[in-house]
Amino acid sequence: MLLKRELQDIIEKWLFKDKIVLIYGARQVGKTTLCKQILKKYSTTKKTAYFNCESLEVKTAFETTSKNLLCMALDNKELVVLDEAQNINNIGLTLKIIHDVFPNICVIASGSSSFDLINQVGAPLTGRSVPFILYPFSVKEIKNNFGFTETIGKLNEMLLTGAYPSILGISESLAQESLSIMAGNYLYKDVLTFEKLKNLNKLLELLQLLALQIGKEVSYSEIGQRLGMSHSTVSKYIDLLEKCFIIFKLRSFSKNPRKEISKSIKIFFYDLGIRNALIQTFTPLNLRTDIGALWENFCIIERKKLNNNLQKIVNQFFYRNFTCEEVDYIEQHNSIIEGYEFKYSKDKIKQPKNFILNYGLSNIKCINKENWFEFLM
């Protein structure tokens, strides 16, 4: 499904501003489509080119520090895309040379594995690049393209099969089949390739355990015991999966560690379709026992997409103290703190009095299936 992405206008503002544009995101979130849409828009006024860096010919052409060879590869273009740029060895140095030697060429580099691309471009491109993260479709992007009513109607679909561009809008059976293929190995290609991990089964077992624990605090030691892995190996795998935009961590919020739990984490999925495919559970919502966890994951990731597409820097947490007061989700922007509880069908919650008192809030807001659009659009 082709939708106008909210990041496109923001990215275009940085073109031809002496910056290399970096676009990160999981495989199949639409990075290639977005890049080609930008190239198409500028093709009438600029000399443009698209390079697929998974191609051996492209890798060979750009794995060089020779200015003359790079000049030949770029062929006097003004706007170029290096797609899946992490496949080029020493890509950071290559991009630095292009930036410094060919100032009239604007470069967009995309990557599906931030741990490798960021590692390669970090030092060479200091001050020379501006990064963006592209996620699966957000509910706001769907609303912008299809309208409010149709977006509300797609809520159940998004909770079950997610919002990947290739998934949204197709039949339920085809969506489930496609998601199973993606969850089986495709999304982890970069982890296996660049970190030389050989045991895909262990990686999938770890993901399945995490899929069953969304909304709950996660213990690396407990997971390690169940999978026969060390604490450090579990931690490494989780970090890699986060850098491949499969999962993300939510840390506990605390300004008073003696009274509040400050080292716990929860883990959520960037896409619920992938999560449900991992545990092969696409049961209708009215028959599910995990609807609360699905709803919490949905609200948090959609809020993350919203803030990202608005380029709003927000710290995200959950909260729990030793007297069992809990808050599902906290946003901290500058000095402002806001708290939210996610209840799929309830409209009232028990207010955490100590948290409200200690942090100067008036109340904790309840986000449910009747008011979610106000929070996420």
Residue pairs with C-beta under 8 A, 6 or more apart in sequence:
1 137
1 165
1 166
1 168
1 169
2 33
2 165
3 137
3 141
3 142
3 144
3 145
3 165
4 141
4 144
4 145
5 30
5 34
5 37
5 134
5 141
6 138
6 140
6 141
6 144
6 309
7 23
7 34
7 132
7 134
7 309
8 34
8 37
8 38
10 132
10 309
10 311
11 21
11 23
11 34
11 38
11 108
11 132
12 38
12 41
14 21
14 130
15 21
15 38
15 42
15 79
15 106
15 108
16 79
16 106
18 99
18 103
18 128
19 128
19 129
19 130
20 95
20 98
20 99
20 107
20 108
20 109
20 125
20 128
20 129
20 130
21 106
21 107
21 108
21 109
21 129
21 130
21 132
22 108
22 109
22 110
22 111
22 117
22 121
22 125
22 129
22 130
22 131
22 132
23 31
23 34
23 35
23 108
23 109
23 110
23 111
23 131
23 132
23 133
23 134
24 110
24 111
24 112
24 114
24 117
24 118
24 131
24 132
24 133
24 134
24 245
25 31
25 110
25 112
25 133
25 134
25 135
25 245
26 112
26 136
26 187
26 244
26 245
26 246
26 270
26 271
27 112
27 182
27 186
27 187
27 189
27 190
28 164
28 165
28 166
28 182
28 186
28 187
29 134
29 135
29 136
29 164
29 165
29 245
30 134
30 136
30 137
30 165
31 83
31 110
31 112
31 134
32 83
32 110
33 165
34 134
35 50
35 81
35 83
35 108
35 110
36 50
36 81
38 79
38 81
38 108
39 48
39 49
39 50
39 79
39 81
42 48
42 79
46 78
46 79
47 76
47 77
47 78
47 79
48 77
48 78
48 79
48 80
48 81
49 74
49 75
49 77
49 79
49 80
49 81
50 80
50 81
50 83
51 58
51 61
51 62
51 80
51 81
51 82
51 83
52 58
52 83
52 84
53 59
53 62
53 82
53 83
53 84
53 85
53 86
53 87
53 88
53 91
54 83
54 84
54 87
58 88
59 87
59 88
59 89
61 69
61 73
62 70
62 73
62 82
62 88
62 91
62 94
63 88
63 89
63 90
63 94
64 70
64 94
65 90
65 93
65 94
65 97
67 97
67 101
70 94
70 97
70 98
70 101
70 102
71 102
74 80
74 98
74 102
74 105
77 105
78 104
78 105
78 106
79 105
79 106
79 108
80 105
80 106
80 107
80 108
81 107
81 108
81 109
81 110
82 88
82 91
82 95
82 107
82 108
82 109
82 110
83 110
84 110
84 111
84 112
85 91
85 95
85 109
85 110
85 111
85 117
86 111
86 112
86 113
86 116
86 117
86 120
86 190
86 194
88 94
90 120
91 109
91 117
91 120
91 121
92 120
92 121
92 122
92 123
92 124
92 125
93 124
95 107
95 109
95 121
95 124
95 125
95 128
95 129
96 124
96 125
96 128
98 105
98 107
99 107
99 125
99 128
109 117
109 121
111 117
112 190
112 244
112 245
113 190
113 191
113 194
113 243
113 244
114 243
114 244
114 245
115 190
115 194
115 195
115 239
115 240
115 243
115 244
116 190
116 194
118 243
121 129
133 245
133 308
135 245
135 270
135 301
135 304
135 305
135 308
136 162
136 163
136 164
136 165
136 270
136 271
136 305
137 163
137 164
137 165
137 168
138 163
138 302
138 305
138 306
138 309
138 376
139 151
139 158
139 163
139 302
139 305
139 373
139 376
139 377
140 305
140 306
140 309
140 376
140 377
141 309
142 150
142 151
142 154
142 163
142 168
143 151
143 373
143 377
148 373
151 373
151 377
152 373
154 168
155 369
155 372
156 284
156 285
157 168
158 168
158 272
158 298
159 272
159 285
159 294
159 295
159 298
160 172
160 272
160 273
160 276
160 282
160 284
160 285
161 167
161 168
161 172
161 175
161 176
161 179
161 272
161 273
161 276
161 282
162 168
162 179
162 271
162 272
162 273
162 274
162 275
162 276
163 271
163 273
164 179
164 182
164 271
164 273
164 274
166 178
167 175
167 178
167 179
167 273
170 178
172 282
175 273
176 277
176 282
179 273
179 274
179 276
179 277
180 277
180 280
182 274
182 277
183 207
183 274
183 277
183 278
184 204
185 192
185 200
187 244
187 246
187 274
188 200
188 203
188 241
188 244
188 246
190 244
191 197
191 203
191 240
191 241
191 244
192 198
192 200
192 203
195 240
197 203
197 237
197 240
202 227
202 229
202 237
203 237
203 241
204 278
205 227
206 223
206 227
206 229
206 234
206 237
206 238
206 241
207 241
207 246
207 247
207 278
208 278
208 279
209 223
209 226
209 227
210 218
210 223
210 238
210 247
210 267
210 269
211 269
211 275
211 276
211 278
211 279
212 279
213 267
214 266
214 267
214 268
214 269
214 275
214 293
214 294
214 296
214 297
215 266
215 268
215 292
215 293
215 296
215 297
215 328
216 266
216 293
217 264
217 265
217 266
217 320
218 264
218 265
218 266
218 267
220 231
220 234
220 235
220 238
221 231
223 229
223 234
224 230
224 231
224 233
224 234
227 234
229 237
238 247
238 249
238 267
241 247
242 248
242 249
245 270
246 269
246 270
246 274
247 267
247 268
247 269
247 270
248 267
248 268
248 269
248 270
248 301
248 304
249 265
249 266
249 267
250 265
250 266
250 267
250 268
250 300
250 316
250 317
250 318
250 329
251 264
251 265
251 317
251 318
252 260
252 261
252 262
252 263
252 264
252 265
252 317
252 318
252 319
252 320
253 260
253 317
253 318
253 319
253 327
253 330
253 332
254 260
254 261
254 262
254 319
255 358
255 359
256 358
259 321
259 322
260 319
260 320
260 321
260 322
261 320
261 321
261 322
264 320
266 318
268 296
268 297
268 300
268 301
269 275
269 297
269 301
270 301
271 301
272 294
272 297
272 298
272 301
275 297
276 282
281 288
281 290
285 291
285 294
288 294
291 344
292 342
292 343
292 344
294 344
295 342
295 343
295 344
295 369
296 328
296 329
296 342
299 329
299 340
299 342
299 367
299 372
299 375
299 376
300 316
300 328
300 329
300 342
302 376
303 316
303 329
303 331
303 375
303 376
304 316
306 376
306 377
307 313
307 314
312 333
313 333
314 331
314 332
314 333
315 331
315 332
315 333
316 329
316 330
316 331
316 332
317 329
317 330
317 332
318 326
318 327
318 328
318 329
318 330
319 325
319 326
319 327
319 330
319 339
319 352
319 355
320 326
320 327
321 354
321 355
323 354
325 352
325 353
325 354
325 355
326 352
327 339
327 340
327 341
327 352
327 355
327 364
328 340
328 341
328 342
329 339
329 340
329 341
329 342
330 337
330 338
330 339
330 340
331 337
331 338
331 340
337 359
337 360
337 361
338 361
338 365
339 352
339 355
339 356
339 359
339 361
339 364
339 365
340 364
340 365
340 366
340 367
340 375
341 349
341 364
341 365
341 366
341 367
342 366
342 367
342 368
343 349
343 366
343 367
343 368
344 368
344 369
345 368
345 369
346 366
346 368
347 366
347 368
347 370
347 371
348 366
349 364
349 366
351 363
351 364
352 364
355 361
355 364
356 362
356 363
356 364
365 375
367 375
